[in-house]
Every structure is written in structure tokens, then in C-alpha cells.
Amino acid sequence: MSSEPQTQIIPELREVTMHAHRPNDPGKAIITKNELCTATRKAAGFVRHIEFDVSGSGLEGICQAGQAVGVIAPGQDAKGRPHAPRLYSLACPSGGETGDGTILSTTVKRTIDEHWEDNSLFTGVASNYLCGTRVGDEITVTGPAGKRFVLPKNPGQHGYVFVATGTGIAPFRGMCLELLRDHPGVPITLMMGAPYSTDLLYHDFFRDMERTHEHFRYVTALSRQPNEDGSEPLYIGGRFSPTDGALVEQLQDDRTLIYVCGIAGMELGLFRSMVFDMGDDIALPYVAIDDELRDPEIRWDRKMMHKKIKATKRVFLEVYA
Ligand SMILES: Cc1cc2nc3c(=O)[nH]c(=O)nc-3n(C[C@H](O)[C@H](O)[C@H](O)COP(=O)(O)OP(=O)(O)OC[C@H]3O[C@@H](n4cnc5c(N)ncnc54)[C@H](O)[C@@H]3O)c2cc1C
């Protein structure tokens, strides 16, 4: 590894409580809201913002932005066992939607596929169950889970670059709400990547946030249609450009932290852009790469993470398939 990170401002993460409810001792919650959160009804996928009341359960008052809860769908799997919990990132700030720790929220995408065996329709168990719930329904929950993708102990001492694809936006909705509520002066850039503008999640919500908060920036990248700013289709990594002066300035600040959440593999494009387009001065405090990867012809893949591509302690990753 030729290029070791030069600057390391190591943030201390908050302490969190985990596993108040395990799968063998789950809690109950009541759905209080369930609404589409894609930019329009024309989006190719179905993604819903779902809120649920955890009053009286072990989850009340303990969940932090960035953590996830487990949801156990009713019924049994193919082997006749209860369904395993599926994890869903919280979309609310610490303290939940109402500040008293009772109403949590998440952002759920219906998993829809073709059966490998016979090309009939495959509908994922928990996501479709959750998206189909109605206000007043009782759901079975576990968690909270996760201690490495939360805000630092002293959130006001940092600046943030949040990068999301798909439902990876969920934790950033919660973190942005929390930071703007408790530390309105901290600089935040929220970047959201999607195939088409119709797939952007909470789009109007974040646009309003940008209008009303001086230090909050909202940047989108569409990969299958031209972008509003006139740029050609690009992945979110393409927004890590040396021509974005505000981003360059933010990344050069020793206090800045990068959080990445969404589709597994998105972190590679982002790191590549940082290394090849922005250059070592900007990239090295966040990512160090093996010498051989300095050849731009070499493809990066996820197996290289942690060995040949090392994110520093100023980067937090939560990526899932
Ligand atoms: C830390 C973490 C946070 C997460 N946060 C979120 C979130 O905020 N929002 C969100 O929507 N998701 C989130 N997820 C993903 C979520 O946990 C689930 O994995 C997802 O919703 C799918 O679950 P499911 O029960 O609907 O699908 P499952 O029933 O578990 O099926 C999942 C996959 O299995 C495959 N599959 C299985 N059997 C077959 C078959 N016979 N034929 C074809 N395909 C098959 C399909 O490809 C399908 O995509 C998160 C995951 C993690 C790890």
C-alpha cells in the first residue's frame, strides 16, 4: 500500500443499545403511517415510508439514527420454520418521529423478482408484507441492530457527506433531521443516486430541507436519464468531481466524515472517482488503495475491500444486496 492516509481525525461513535428484542423474544409495534415515498407513482419500484408505534416495547426510547430494526413476517419459510427477521434501517432521528422515542420509521422497497426455478413471480417475504400493512396493524419487531453506522459522540464537531442509493437514503433522512434539529450549523451534503428522477426518494422533502437550511446541500445523480443540471447520466460516484468547489472544500476539512449507504458495490465507484478524479490530496484522508489499483484499466470489485481498498475511520459504510 503506497498511499497511506495522511490525515486522520478519528471520530468516536456513540454508544448504542442493541438487541432489546431478539428473534426468540420479539416485541410488538403498531403501524401508524404507510405511504409511497418515490417522487411519483410512475417509479419502476414501490418504496414506502412506514411509521410504527413501539410504545411499551423494548424498542421505546432507545433507537438511534442509523440503527436498524428487524421485522418478522407472519407465517413460515419453506422449511416450516418461522420467518427469519429482515433488517430495515431506521429513517427517523434518535427519539423517533415525535422526539419521545415512540414512533419509529423506515423506508421499505418491495422486493419483486422472477423465481429462479420457473420464472414465476417471486415476491420477497418481509418487504411485501410490510408494504402491505395498514394503519392499526400489529407487526413483530426485533433489534435494534447496528453500532457502526451511527452519528459520532460529538456530532456538532463534524461535517457530513452522506451518499445514498435506493433505500440507503433511510438512515440519512434520520441523521439529517437530527443534525439540523440539534446542530443546525454543521455542513451537510446529501447525495442521492437513482436510475430515473421518478425513483428519487423523499425528493420534495430534501429539496425543502435545502431551501430552509443554509448549511444543507442536496445533490442528485441520475444514471439513466440526463440530469436537471444538464449533465449526462451518471452514477453517484460521478458527483465526486474536482469541479464541485463546495464539495472539495468540505472534503478538505479535517472534520468531515463520509457515510455511504445503499446498494453493495456503490462504494467502489465513489472511491474510484475520489482517487482518479479528485486526486490524492482529497482522497487519501478517506481511502487508501494498493499500488496495483493505480492503473485505471484494472477493474475494482468488492472482494478488494479492506485488503486492497481501505476506507479510513472517517468513512462509514452500510451496503446491502
Ligand atoms: C443492515 C441492513 C439494512 C437494510 N435496510 C433496508 C431498508 O431500509 N429498506 C429495505 O427495503 N431493505 C433494507 N434491507 C434489506 C432487507 O433486510 C431485506 O433483505 C429485503 O427487504 C428483502 O427481504 P424480503 O423478505 O422481502 O425478501 P426475501 O424473501 O428475503 O428474498 C430476498 C431475495 O432472495 C432472492 N430469492 C430467494 N429465493 C428466490 C427464488 N426462489 N427465486 C428468485 N429469487 C429468490 C431474491 O433475489 C430476493 O431479492 C437492509 C438490509 C440490511 C442488511
PDBQT file of the ligand as one rigid body, heavy atoms in Angstrom, charges set to zero:
ROOT
HETATM    1  C1  LIG A 401     -28.261  -3.512   7.589  1.00  0.00    +0.000 C 
HETATM    2  C2  LIG A 401     -29.388  -3.675   6.591  1.00  0.00    +0.000 A 
HETATM    3  C3  LIG A 401     -30.299  -2.648   6.429  1.00  0.00    +0.000 A 
HETATM    4  C4  LIG A 401     -31.329  -2.774   5.495  1.00  0.00    +0.000 A 
HETATM    5  N1  LIG A 401     -32.191  -1.737   5.345  1.00  0.00    +0.000 NA
HETATM    6  C5  LIG A 401     -33.182  -1.825   4.428  1.00  0.00    +0.000 A 
HETATM    7  C6  LIG A 401     -34.090  -0.734   4.261  1.00  0.00    +0.000 A 
HETATM    8  O1  LIG A 401     -34.008   0.296   4.931  1.00  0.00    +0.000 OA
HETATM    9  N2  LIG A 401     -35.062  -0.881   3.339  1.00  0.00    +0.000 N 
HETATM   10  C7  LIG A 401     -35.195  -2.021   2.562  1.00  0.00    +0.000 A 
HETATM   11  O2  LIG A 401     -36.114  -2.082   1.733  1.00  0.00    +0.000 OA
HETATM   12  N3  LIG A 401     -34.328  -3.059   2.716  1.00  0.00    +0.000 NA
HETATM   13  C8  LIG A 401     -33.356  -2.996   3.632  1.00  0.00    +0.000 A 
HETATM   14  N4  LIG A 401     -32.504  -4.049   3.791  1.00  0.00    +0.000 N 
HETATM   15  C9  LIG A 401     -32.769  -5.290   3.037  1.00  0.00    +0.000 C 
HETATM   16  C10 LIG A 401     -33.833  -6.103   3.780  1.00  0.00    +0.000 C 
HETATM   17  O3  LIG A 401     -33.291  -6.571   5.012  1.00  0.00    +0.000 OA
HETATM   18  C11 LIG A 401     -34.299  -7.343   3.024  1.00  0.00    +0.000 C 
HETATM   19  O4  LIG A 401     -33.187  -8.106   2.642  1.00  0.00    +0.000 OA
HETATM   20  C12 LIG A 401     -35.132  -7.027   1.788  1.00  0.00    +0.000 C 
HETATM   21  O5  LIG A 401     -36.282  -6.246   2.115  1.00  0.00    +0.000 OA
HETATM   22  C13 LIG A 401     -35.626  -8.326   1.156  1.00  0.00    +0.000 C 
HETATM   23  O6  LIG A 401     -36.326  -9.059   2.117  1.00  0.00    +0.000 OA
HETATM   24  P1  LIG A 401     -37.631  -9.899   1.731  1.00  0.00    +0.000 P 
HETATM   25  O7  LIG A 401     -38.017 -10.703   2.914  1.00  0.00    +0.000 OA
HETATM   26  O8  LIG A 401     -38.671  -9.041   1.116  1.00  0.00    +0.000 OA
HETATM   27  O9  LIG A 401     -37.097 -10.828   0.569  1.00  0.00    +0.000 OA
HETATM   28  P2  LIG A 401     -36.653 -12.351   0.739  1.00  0.00    +0.000 P 
HETATM   29  O10 LIG A 401     -37.853 -13.198   0.802  1.00  0.00    +0.000 OA
HETATM   30  O11 LIG A 401     -35.676 -12.457   1.840  1.00  0.00    +0.000 OA
HETATM   31  O12 LIG A 401     -35.919 -12.548  -0.640  1.00  0.00    +0.000 OA
HETATM   32  C14 LIG A 401     -34.717 -11.824  -0.880  1.00  0.00    +0.000 C 
HETATM   33  C15 LIG A 401     -34.033 -12.191  -2.166  1.00  0.00    +0.000 C 
HETATM   34  O13 LIG A 401     -33.911 -13.581  -2.277  1.00  0.00    +0.000 OA
HETATM   35  C16 LIG A 401     -33.853 -13.903  -3.651  1.00  0.00    +0.000 C 
HETATM   36  N5  LIG A 401     -34.591 -15.159  -3.817  1.00  0.00    +0.000 N 
HETATM   37  C17 LIG A 401     -34.780 -16.035  -2.824  1.00  0.00    +0.000 A 
HETATM   38  N6  LIG A 401     -35.430 -17.108  -3.286  1.00  0.00    +0.000 NA
HETATM   39  C18 LIG A 401     -35.651 -16.913  -4.579  1.00  0.00    +0.000 A 
HETATM   40  C19 LIG A 401     -36.281 -17.670  -5.595  1.00  0.00    +0.000 A 
HETATM   41  N7  LIG A 401     -36.817 -18.873  -5.351  1.00  0.00    +0.000 N 
HETATM   42  N8  LIG A 401     -36.349 -17.159  -6.819  1.00  0.00    +0.000 NA
HETATM   43  C20 LIG A 401     -35.824 -15.969  -7.078  1.00  0.00    +0.000 A 
HETATM   44  N9  LIG A 401     -35.206 -15.206  -6.159  1.00  0.00    +0.000 NA
HETATM   45  C21 LIG A 401     -35.116 -15.671  -4.916  1.00  0.00    +0.000 A 
HETATM   46  C22 LIG A 401     -34.366 -12.780  -4.449  1.00  0.00    +0.000 C 
HETATM   47  O14 LIG A 401     -33.303 -12.316  -5.277  1.00  0.00    +0.000 OA
HETATM   48  C23 LIG A 401     -34.719 -11.721  -3.441  1.00  0.00    +0.000 C 
HETATM   49  O15 LIG A 401     -34.188 -10.499  -3.881  1.00  0.00    +0.000 OA
HETATM   50  C24 LIG A 401     -31.465  -3.957   4.713  1.00  0.00    +0.000 A 
HETATM   51  C25 LIG A 401     -30.536  -4.978   4.883  1.00  0.00    +0.000 A 
HETATM   52  C26 LIG A 401     -29.517  -4.852   5.795  1.00  0.00    +0.000 A 
HETATM   53  C27 LIG A 401     -28.526  -5.977   5.936  1.00  0.00    +0.000 C 
ENDROOT
TORSDOF 0
